[in-house]
Amino acid sequence: MKKSLIFLILILFVSSCTETELSPKKGYSLDVDEYDRLYEETKERVLASLGEKEPIEYEMKTDEEILEDSFIYRGNPPKSGCIQLYQEDFDQFDSDVFFTMTSSCIEIMEDITFDYTIYVDTPQEEYQEEYYFGCNGNKVSGTGKQEGYGFYLKEYALLKDCVIENKQVGISTHYQSAFPIIDGCVVRNSGKGYLLSQNTQIKNSVSEDNRYGFDLSSNTEAINCTAINTEREGFEAGYENIRLINCSTLNSTFGFVVGGNNIVIEGCVAENGQIFGFEVGGNMEVIKSTSRNNVVGFDAANGAIISNCVAEGEELSGYFLKDDSIVYDSVARECGLGYRLQYSSEAHDSLAENNGAGFKLTHDTIVTNSVAINNDEYGFSIEGGSPHITNSQSENNGIYGLYVAIAEASSANVAGGTFCSNGEYDIYQLYIPGYPPGNVYLEGTIKADNIDITNLFGDYELLPCSYVNKVMNPSFEVNDGTDYFPGEIWDDSTAGNNIADGWNVRAECLDDGDCSYELDDYNPYSDELSAKINVLRTSAYVYQDIPISYEKTYKVSGYIRTECENDAYGAIITECVDENHNQIYGYGNCALNKNPEDFVDFYEETDWTKDEFYVTANNPNARFLRLLCYNTPNGGGMETIGGVWCDSFEVEELPSYCGDGIVSGEERCDSDIGCPTGKWCNVDCTACLKDGPLHDIIMEHPN
C-alpha cells in the first residue's frame, strides 16, 4: 500500500510539472521523455520569441574588388606621431575608404559618422608594431541603416580602442587575412559585432546589444572578450584551431556555440542566457569555465570534453551530455537537474549538490567516482539502455539514492558505491505497469540500508551504511608518500619505493634472495596493482597494523591468488599486537587465526579467491590487529617455489550483538540482529531475555 501511494504521488508530481513554466530546482526527475520535451519546448519558445528576421548577408570582396570599389586614402604621414583624422576627413568619401599602413599610425580624434566601410591593411613586408589604426575610444557610427561594415581588416592590420555603432557588421577580417589583431574595441547596436576569418586574434573587446556577438573561424583566438545582451549567439565558432580564453557572455540567448577540431574554451563564463550557456561538440575541450542562470549550462555532443567546470542555477539542467561527450571533475549546483546523460556519454569525478535531482542516465552511459548530495529528489536515476554507475556516492537526497526505472529490454549496472541516508529508499526499482522489469546487475561492495529492488544479479556484497573499511590503501594502489598512520614508524610512507603506503614488508624479503616482495601490475584483482610475495627458503609477508578496540568483533576479508610448488602455500592471517607493535603469542589470545587449523591455506595454482573470517579483540593488551598476506615454504629445508598475490583487503568493526559474549553495559537487543525489540541481553551477553519470567533464547551471530 505504501509503495502504491508513493507511486501515485510521484505520478501526480510529474503531471504537475507539465502544466507549469520552468523554474529552478524542479528536477523533472522521474521521466526521461518529460525532460526532453521540456528542453525542446523551451528552445522552440525562445526562438519563436526572437521573431522572423532576415539573415544578415555578408559581402566578402576579393582584393581587386576592394581596391576597385574603395577610395584610397593618400594623406602624407607626419614627421612624428600619428596621422590624425576628423569628421571632415571622412566627409570627402561617399563610398568605402582604404588605408594602407606602411609608414605611420592613424588615429581618429573625435566621434565620426560614416555609413561606409573602413578598410585597413598592413602588408607583411611593411609590418611594424607601431603601425596601427586607433580611435582613442571615439565612435565610428552609421546613421542607423546598418549598412556596410565598420572596419574590415587585412594582412597584419592592428585595430585598437574603437567603438563602432549602427553597422551591418562592426569589425570583420578578410578571409585571406594573415594575423590581424583587434584590441580594446566595442561594437554596439549592429547586426553582428565581429565577423572574424582565419588567423585573427581579438582581445579585450566587447559586443553589446547586437544581434550576434563574435563569429570566429579557423586559427582564431579570443582573449578577455565579452558579449552582452546578444539577441542570438554570444560566441559562435566552427572549423578548427580556435581558442577562447577568459571570455564571457551576459544576457545572450545562446552563450557559446562552438564545434570543430582542436578547439579550447578555457576560463569562460556564460550567464543569464535564455537557452544554454555552452553548446559544444567535436574534438574540443571546455576547461575551468562557468555557466550560470541559463536554461541548460553545458550542452555537449560528438565527443566534446568538459573538465573542471561549474554549472550553477540552471533552470533545466547543468550538463546535457550526448554522443560520446565526457565531463570530468565538474560541479552542478542549484540546477533543476545536475547531469543528463544519453548516447554513450560519460561523467567522471563530478559532483551534483543542492539540485532538484542529481544524475539521470540512459543509453549506455557511464558515471564513475561521482557524488550526488542534498538534491531534492534523487541522487542517481537509471531510465533505459544499460548505463553503468561505478564507485559513486549518493547521500541526503530527498527521495532516492539510486532510482531504477527500466523495462525488460534494459538493465542497470552498478559497481561499488555508497547509497546512504536518502529519503524514502537508498536504492529503489520502480515497477512499470505493463512491462516486466529489467535486470539490475551489481558488482563489488555496495553500501546501502533501505533497498526495494527485484531482478537483482551479479557478484556483489551489500553492506550497511555504517560499514567502514579500517584497512588503509586496501588495494596497494597508493605509493606517492601518503602517511596513513602519522607518528608510527612501522608503516611505509616513502614515495615510489615499491612498498605500498601504509604497509610494511618482512625485512628479509627486501635484502636477500630467500624471499622477495613487489607491487605487481599483472592481473590484479581490482584497480591496477596487487601485492606479490615470493619464497625460496624463508616465509614472506606484507602487513598492516590496524587500530582496534577491546571487546569488539571484526570481520576480515581479502582476495588471494597463488602459484606455489613443493607444498608452499599462501594465506590471509591476522595477529594481535600490543601498543609497541609486538606480537601477542598464544592461539587463544585475541581469537587469533594464526593457528593452522583456524585459517585457510592455498596450495598450488589458484585464481583470485575471497577469504573471510571473524576475530574478536578479547585480549586487553591488544591495541592493533595485524593483517598479513602470508607466504611460506614447506618447512622441509629444501628450496620452494611460491608466488602469492593479495588484493582488496577489508576489516570492518561489527556492532555488538546479543550472543557475542561481550557485555556492553545494559546491552539492548535489536530486531535487525535477530532479537525482538524490547528484549535485553542477559548478564553474560550470550542470550536475549524476555520481559516477565526469565526465558533465555540462545542467539548466534547473524553471519
Secondary structure as GFF3:
##gff-version 3
##sequence-region A 1 703
A	DSSP	alpha_helix	2	17	.	.	.	ID=ss1
A	DSSP	alpha_helix	32	49	.	.	.	ID=ss2
A	DSSP	alpha_helix	63	69	.	.	.	ID=ss3
A	DSSP	beta_strand	71	72	.	.	.	ID=ss4
A	DSSP	beta_strand	83	85	.	.	.	ID=ss5
A	DSSP	alpha_helix	87	91	.	.	.	ID=ss6
A	DSSP	beta_strand	97	100	.	.	.	ID=ss7
A	DSSP	beta_strand	106	108	.	.	.	ID=ss8
A	DSSP	beta_strand	112	113	.	.	.	ID=ss9
A	DSSP	beta_strand	118	122	.	.	.	ID=ss10
A	DSSP	three_ten_helix	124	126	.	.	.	ID=ss11
A	DSSP	beta_strand	133	134	.	.	.	ID=ss12
A	DSSP	beta_strand	139	141	.	.	.	ID=ss13
A	DSSP	beta_strand	149	155	.	.	.	ID=ss14
A	DSSP	beta_strand	158	160	.	.	.	ID=ss15
A	DSSP	beta_strand	163	165	.	.	.	ID=ss16
A	DSSP	beta_strand	169	173	.	.	.	ID=ss17
A	DSSP	beta_strand	181	183	.	.	.	ID=ss18
A	DSSP	beta_strand	186	188	.	.	.	ID=ss19
A	DSSP	beta_strand	192	196	.	.	.	ID=ss20
A	DSSP	beta_strand	201	203	.	.	.	ID=ss21
A	DSSP	beta_strand	206	208	.	.	.	ID=ss22
A	DSSP	beta_strand	212	216	.	.	.	ID=ss23
A	DSSP	beta_strand	221	223	.	.	.	ID=ss24
A	DSSP	beta_strand	226	228	.	.	.	ID=ss25
A	DSSP	beta_strand	233	237	.	.	.	ID=ss26
A	DSSP	beta_strand	240	245	.	.	.	ID=ss27
A	DSSP	beta_strand	248	250	.	.	.	ID=ss28
A	DSSP	beta_strand	254	266	.	.	.	ID=ss29
A	DSSP	beta_strand	269	271	.	.	.	ID=ss30
A	DSSP	beta_strand	276	287	.	.	.	ID=ss31
A	DSSP	beta_strand	290	292	.	.	.	ID=ss32
A	DSSP	beta_strand	296	301	.	.	.	ID=ss33
A	DSSP	beta_strand	305	307	.	.	.	ID=ss34
A	DSSP	beta_strand	310	312	.	.	.	ID=ss35
A	DSSP	beta_strand	317	321	.	.	.	ID=ss36
A	DSSP	beta_strand	326	328	.	.	.	ID=ss37
A	DSSP	beta_strand	331	333	.	.	.	ID=ss38
A	DSSP	beta_strand	337	341	.	.	.	ID=ss39
A	DSSP	beta_strand	346	348	.	.	.	ID=ss40
A	DSSP	beta_strand	351	353	.	.	.	ID=ss41
A	DSSP	beta_strand	357	361	.	.	.	ID=ss42
A	DSSP	beta_strand	366	368	.	.	.	ID=ss43
A	DSSP	beta_strand	371	373	.	.	.	ID=ss44
A	DSSP	beta_strand	378	382	.	.	.	ID=ss45
A	DSSP	beta_strand	388	390	.	.	.	ID=ss46
A	DSSP	beta_strand	393	395	.	.	.	ID=ss47
A	DSSP	beta_strand	400	404	.	.	.	ID=ss48
A	DSSP	beta_strand	411	420	.	.	.	ID=ss49
A	DSSP	beta_strand	425	429	.	.	.	ID=ss50
A	DSSP	beta_strand	439	448	.	.	.	ID=ss51
A	DSSP	beta_strand	451	452	.	.	.	ID=ss52
A	DSSP	beta_strand	456	457	.	.	.	ID=ss53
A	DSSP	beta_strand	460	463	.	.	.	ID=ss54
A	DSSP	beta_strand	504	505	.	.	.	ID=ss55
A	DSSP	alpha_helix	508	511	.	.	.	ID=ss56
A	DSSP	beta_strand	515	520	.	.	.	ID=ss57
A	DSSP	beta_strand	530	535	.	.	.	ID=ss58
A	DSSP	beta_strand	540	547	.	.	.	ID=ss59
A	DSSP	beta_strand	553	564	.	.	.	ID=ss60
A	DSSP	beta_strand	569	577	.	.	.	ID=ss61
A	DSSP	three_ten_helix	589	591	.	.	.	ID=ss62
A	DSSP	three_ten_helix	596	598	.	.	.	ID=ss63
A	DSSP	beta_strand	601	603	.	.	.	ID=ss64
A	DSSP	beta_strand	605	616	.	.	.	ID=ss65
A	DSSP	beta_strand	624	632	.	.	.	ID=ss66
A	DSSP	beta_strand	642	654	.	.	.	ID=ss67
A	DSSP	three_ten_helix	671	673	.	.	.	ID=ss68
A	DSSP	beta_strand	680	681	.	.	.	ID=ss69
A	DSSP	beta_strand	687	689	.	.	.	ID=ss70
A	DSSP	beta_strand	696	698	.	.	.	ID=ss71
###
